[in-house]
């Protein structure tokens, strides 16, 4: 499994508008090949900095989504991480 990790400066909007923006991103990304799960949120200390974590099945899936986002979203910084170990609550 691979994680696409993103960071982007966003304009400050009210909470409902931000939720709507994140929901739109989730709707687009969940249709991507290999999509497993995703998380979107604002930085706790800098609310104009958004973060995203997206789990994908393969490296090829992660690279394809990274290309799609980079072609369509300005100012986003993306990294791909190979998941070495995962843990869940008991």
C-alpha positions as CSV (number, residue, x, y, z in Angstrom):
1,X,0.0,0.0,0.0
2,X,1.1,3.6,-0.7
3,X,0.1,6.9,0.8
4,X,-0.1,10.1,-1.2
5,X,0.6,12.9,1.2
6,X,-0.4,16.4,0.2
7,X,-0.1,19.9,1.5
8,X,-1.5,23.1,0.1
9,X,-2.1,26.7,1.2
10,X,-5.8,27.5,1.0
11,X,-7.8,30.7,1.5
12,X,-9.6,31.1,4.7
13,X,-13.3,30.3,4.4
14,X,-16.0,29.4,6.9
15,X,-16.2,25.8,8.2
16,X,-19.2,24.8,6.0
17,X,-17.4,26.0,2.8
18,X,-14.2,24.2,3.8
19,X,-16.2,20.9,4.5
20,X,-17.8,21.3,1.0
21,X,-14.4,21.8,-0.6
22,X,-13.0,18.7,1.1
23,X,-16.1,16.7,0.2
24,X,-15.6,17.7,-3.4
25,X,-12.0,16.5,-3.3
26,X,-13.1,13.2,-1.7
27,X,-15.7,12.7,-4.4
28,X,-13.1,13.1,-7.2
29,X,-10.4,11.1,-5.5
30,X,-12.5,8.1,-4.5
31,X,-13.1,7.3,-8.2
32,X,-9.3,6.9,-8.7
33,X,-8.0,3.5,-9.5
34,X,-6.6,1.8,-6.4
35,X,-8.2,4.2,-3.9
36,X,-8.5,2.7,-0.4
37,X,-9.2,5.5,1.9
38,X,-8.6,9.3,2.3
39,X,-8.4,12.0,5.0
40,X,-8.6,15.8,4.5
41,X,-8.1,18.5,7.1
42,X,-6.7,21.8,8.1
43,X,-3.5,22.3,10.0
44,X,-4.1,22.8,13.7
45,X,-1.6,25.7,14.0
46,X,-2.0,27.2,10.5
47,X,-5.7,26.8,9.3
48,X,-4.7,28.2,5.9
49,X,-2.6,25.0,5.3
50,X,-4.6,22.0,4.2
51,X,-3.3,18.4,4.4
52,X,-4.5,15.2,2.7
53,X,-3.6,11.6,3.2
54,X,-4.8,9.1,0.6
55,X,-4.1,5.4,0.8
56,X,-3.8,3.6,-2.6
57,X,-3.2,0.0,-3.5
58,X,-0.1,0.3,-5.7
59,X,2.8,2.7,-6.5
60,X,1.4,3.0,-10.0
61,X,-2.0,4.1,-8.6
62,X,-0.3,6.7,-6.3
63,X,1.8,8.1,-9.2
64,X,-1.2,8.3,-11.5
65,X,-3.2,10.2,-8.8
66,X,-0.2,12.5,-8.1
67,X,0.0,13.3,-11.9
68,X,-3.8,14.0,-12.0
69,X,-3.7,16.4,-9.0
70,X,-0.5,18.2,-10.2
71,X,-2.1,18.8,-13.6
72,X,-5.3,20.2,-12.1
73,X,-4.4,21.9,-8.8
74,X,-2.1,24.9,-8.3
75,X,0.3,25.1,-5.4
76,X,0.0,21.6,-4.1
77,X,3.0,19.7,-2.7
78,X,2.7,16.0,-3.0
79,X,4.8,13.1,-1.7
80,X,4.4,9.3,-2.1
81,X,5.2,7.1,0.8
82,X,5.4,3.3,0.8
83,X,3.6,2.0,3.8
84,X,6.0,-0.3,5.7
85,X,3.9,-1.0,8.7
86,X,0.4,-0.2,9.7
87,X,-1.4,-0.4,13.0
88,X,-5.0,-0.2,14.1
89,X,-6.7,0.0,17.5
90,X,-7.6,-3.3,19.2
